[in-house]
Amino acid sequence: MNSPLYNIEILRLATSTARHERLGDPQASVEKRSPTCGSRVTVDVRMVDGRLAALGMDVKACALGQASAALMAAHAIGMSAQELADARDRLTIWLASGEGEPDFWPGLAVLSPARDYPARHASIRLGFEAVAEAVRMADA
């Protein structure tokens, strides 16, 4: 646990996913799984007027995947399907490029050390991928 991947902020974020319980009446639910590490994120969404109105999730992932999902959940409410798809795509590019700051999503800079570990990228992307797909389905 001495790796810079597991600093106190990442661990704090990872524990906060428990606050986002699954929804009882979602418009759409999506589960995403990383074949690399087995991490799994399931999200439930409800949309109102083309915007994400409610989000529930169950996260079974490493601390990096949990932290990323928590950051996504903290700022996703009120966003459109297109905005969430853009965030998903920008996260993928940011992780792969190893350059720049993640100014497209608040708090993601805490995950900067993980860019040097490509095997961790899939877990970090899960929450963003699941929400983007679920809101697309609910908005259709």
Residue, then its C-alpha position, 0 to 999 in steps of 0.5 A: m500500500n506504499s505505492p503512489l497509486y494508493n494515496i489517502e485521497i484515493l482510499r477516501l474516495a473509494t470508500s464513498t461509493a457505498r453512499h450510491e445505492r442501486l435505484g429501485d426503479p431505474q430507466a436503465s441499468v448497465e453492468k461493465r466488467s474489466p476482463t483484465c482485473g475482474s472489476r465490476v461496476t453496475v449503474d442504474v439511472r433515471m433521466v428527466d428532460g434529457r438530463l441525468a436525474a438519479l444515479g445508483m451504483d454497485v462497485k466491486a473494483c479496486a481502489l482506483g476503480q472505486a475512486s473513479a466511479a465515486l468522482m463520476a457519481a459526484h458530478a454526473i447529476g444534471m448532465s446530458a447523455q452527450e456530456l457524459a459520453d464526452a467525459r467517458d471519451r476524454l477520460t480514455i484519451w487522458l489515461a492513454s496519452g499520459e499528458g495534460e490535466p483532466d480539466f474535463w472532470p473535477g477531482l480526476a487529477v488524483l488518479s494521475p499516477a495511474r496513467d503509468y499503469p495501463a493495466r489499471h485503465a480499464s478499471i478506472r474507466l468502468g464507472f464512466e463507461a457504464v453511466a454513459e451507456a445507461v443514460r444513452m439507453a434511458d434517453a433513447 
